[in-house]
Amino acid sequence: AARGFARWRRVSAFDRAKVLRKAADLLRERADDIARIMTLEQGKPLAEARVETMAAADVTDWFAEEGKRAYGRVIPPRGDGVLQFVVREPVGPVACFTPWNFPINQAVRKIAAALCTGNPVILKGPEDTPASCAELVRAYLDAGVPGDCLALVYGDPATISSYLIPHPVIRKISFTGSTVVGKQLAALAGQHMKRATMELGGHAPAIVFGDADVEKAVAVLGANKFRNAGQVCVAPTRFLVHDSVFDRFVAGFTDLAANLKVGDGLDPDTKMGPLIHGRRLEAMESLVADASAQGATLRTGGKRIGNRGNFFEPTVLTDLPLTARIMNEEPFGPVAAIQRFSDDEDAYVEANRLPYGLAAYAYTRSSERATRVSNRVESGMVSINHHGIALPETPFGGVKESGYGSEGGTEALDGYLATKFVTQANF
């Protein structure tokens, strides 16, 4: 990585972009094969896996072009004969840590942003989904990224992180994963004065106001709740629904969940695949049992499907006390918790109650209320009346214990560039 940095930082942004665009082309050419690999090892429906692969190509293309725009600036001097300017330089080798739920898209945001700004990458891939991530790296290497500028490693996460993060060659850390692990890695990075981008857990509120288009809210929120079997950090998880539309929303959402086809991701009719492993299955069973024991109403689902594989029924719970674990812990699975509210203020209080702030959603026909949501909800991303999160050109990141830094938009480049101020007087 150190050798690669000395070389790659001197490649012009224009020429780096050529390589990245070639990588994007290769991802599109190989999308069907990569998607099949992803479905086989991770379980998501083939259509979702293909969308993820094509999205990775879009991310790569976008960063290829945005890397050309890492502009500096000239600062007017206070006196004659002085030149003052600011340049933005690559920060140095980056250690990236990515999870299994989106084995390509989580990795490509880090790789593309780092490489387009002149930084080499050591990528710690996910053990649960190693082949998908490897195919992403293969596409980049085949496109012309030098081997000493992009390395992929696997192994015990604690061992690798404890070696890479303190290493003097590494200048920046980018991590996507749980808040618990993120805090540990952020502390280690802080001890060694390493820059860090942390994209951590969430527990996204979805507020459905009384003036909402209920049918649209059910359709969009339902699709995004059960996408990837709910194993999505920005999935809506706490549904806060106004009294006046509560029954309609619950009826529609329950019907959607009950009729979702769960099965083999390679089956074109499948809408939701299995959970990643048995531990996630046990976690869902535990959350449902805890909620039921505390008086929650189970509207549909709630149990494992069959006795082979890690399939869990799409589940809807209502009438939950705030002490239920699912109201406080990110479920990371196909379990939806629906609460009612009567006053808008109550919805804002509940939306902000937890220490997380990654994504939030709201449905309303009132522009005034929509503005109030964007001002009141404590979240790095707020999407109103649609699901508009995670595009290459938009910021992606959280606040509070959901992390810091961005993995999308022009803001993503900031974490990979160091600012240098130069002032020069004439002889």
ABEGO torsion letter per residue (X at the ends): XAAAAAAAAABBAAAAAAAAAAAAAAAAAAAAAAAAAAAAAAGBBAAAAAAAAAAAAAAAAAAAAAAAABBBBBBBBABBGBBBBBBBBBAEBBBBBBBAABAAAAAAAAAAAAAAAGBBBBBBBBAABAAAAAAAAAAAAAAGBBAAABBBBBEBAAAAAAAAAABAABABBBBBEBAAAAAAAAAAAAAAGBBBBBBBBBBBBBBBBAABBAAAAAAAAAAAAABGGGBBAABBABBBBBAAAAAAAAAAAAAAAAABBBEBAABAABABBBBABAAAAAAAAAAAAAAAAAGBBBABEGBBBEABEBBBBBBBBBGBBAABAAAABBAGBBBBBBBBBABAAAAAAAAAABABBABBBBBBABAAAAAAAAAABBBABBBBGBBABGBAABBBEBBEAAEBEBABEAAAAAAABBBBBBBBBBX
